[in-house]
Amino acid sequence: MPASTAKGDHSMVKILHYVVLGVIALGAVYYVWTKPPTINPMIDRRGADALAMVQTHRAVGYPTILQAMTEHVRSMKDRGLNARLGEWRVKQMDGDIYEVRIQLRDRGVNGQWFEREFIWHANLSLKRVNAASLPADGITPKLEETDQPPPAPTSPKPNILGPA
């Protein structure tokens, strides 16, 4: 084989490698650019507090929301159906209010995938967790009578019968 042909093949392979590396680099830049803004709870202490507040909040039928989510995935797998829990995401909304999200994908009996996004708002100053999506509302208990703010004072009713 002539030396010029081997050298040409070698340079073509080198160019191809650079093209592949360029495509990978552009893909990485595109991913970082389009990725939704979330807070890494390991870096942001208040984001970690909001995540912990949501995960340890009471759930309907379970001690915590985290246990309710993992138990649902486990029970689906026990029945031979796939279920996948996404990663927890935290985003600061306004001041002490953080939004915590997680996606749950269930595979139904007929093989169709269903995706639900559970969203909660954690208010760090009030130490409150509120469901902000319909799926989250289904597992988050309603405020109990003791958790509700006291009723607004009403004006005294006029005593039309005279003094008692």
Steps between C-alpha positions, in 0.01 A plus 500: 500500500644838408592728788284785372181283509569379854570856610174617338299227677663593830408869462141408400464292820643788699250743346215257570604478866498879531157520338360242745653685796354827369151348472525363855617838630214679321254248645633564852474877454145464365401281799638747753340791316151343484501327838234649727642709783503296817683537824744234606376425852847394603632850425202711612426437868152652483418290193607193695275609788205538262565156349522342846182680609308359202644148520424470872155660482208271585333316214157344468538141621876525566718671759684713239472606136831330422372170641176533304688551174748215551226265622295570188797410278567185703137386488485555123812288453356229725199481267729463200444856378781744449515829683782751504556786738695796360740714693385760748539856369495818707452853368477820702177680416487813714689575820432210738278308258656209315344272240580129530421266207528134419374301202348156528465278193264200524457230243138390483370149443466561127863618470422870477719738703343766721704788630396712796683796644464559872560862602506648849572848628701510820483821701804500726396798713154355575624137507213403265479263206220546246418280204532696176390231253206264480713184548668654806161600637399134492769394747531816710255511792273800534560746781360371827292722720799565725720601205255756365531861604242613756182643350486875456330676791143588423333815611268455800143434400253763613294394797148581390340352811671736740756427770520143618 
